[in-house]
């Protein structure tokens, strides 16, 4: 993992709307049974040496989308409550089971 040095400008964090569009777009690309990692979303939003900064924003927007019913949050392959999950998670579109 590279560190930002004093000469590297920091990219601005994207707006929540852009994060939301990116999450939903990447989740749609995975198909009905697929999921996307928050890391993949963050890497799509910021340069390679700065994407980690976007992870808290990705999580916050994912929780908001899950509350609205537009996204599901998965842990160990199972849907979880967006208010109470911890640890490693993945994002997917609601499934029509």
Steps between C-alpha positions, in 0.01 A plus 500: 500500500650831400485809715417845375803720499496876546502559123201278420173693492214331680200428285176639635260243637211448259149619575260248654298497177806387304575231757140382483508481119830311508378248758178430310676482164768257619240290683287485184800381299534196728153372411226367724716272712818709506644743749764769497748585774517849649868499400402464133264795534764717669757408235256611230463838670854610592856459370694184592695663781195665658199265473517392865381847601167431329416183697311674786297696243424183302376331817284799599339519155451121486317507834278781372420308179426186702259693724320617185476139375715571193799293615576202721800461726639148531729345757621144445256474209192585705301825509558704816329787677660820368489650848687220677757332275871490573810378326546400138194555285388504138230690313234372263167589351182373668426148388170369370500163675 
